[in-house]
Every structure is written in structure tokens, then in C-alpha cells.
């Protein structure tokens, strides 16, 4: 099993604090909510990964603030 290197990370913040993160890995993007054990899917762009993270939030959630780390 090859080890993957995270190139960049964006942390998603909601009203109560951090809720998840988006990671650039080998030119693709993935995301995890704080409650996830493993990343979810692979996405072709940062915007698509942010949208996927938002779609995984409970209905009625506000769009999170993403901060690059």
C-alpha cells in the first residue's frame, strides 16, 4: 500500500468551530468531517470537494468558512 502525501489542507469552520477539512492529495482533493475515520471520495477540484463537504453536512447548515493551513 503506497503512502499518500497531503500537499495542502483547508479547514472548514461552522458557527461552533471546526467541522472538517479538505485535503489536496496527489493533485486531487478529498475531504473528511471531524466524525469520519477516513477521507471521502476523490474530487477533481477544490471547489468540487468543498461542495461535497457541504453536501455531507446536516440539512439547513450554513456554508462553512474554509481556511488554508
Beta strands, then each sheet from edge to edge (+ up, - down):
strand 1: 6-14
strand 2: 17-25
strand 3: 28-33
strand 4: 40-43
strand 5: 65-68
sheet 1: 4+ 3- 2+ 1- 5+
end
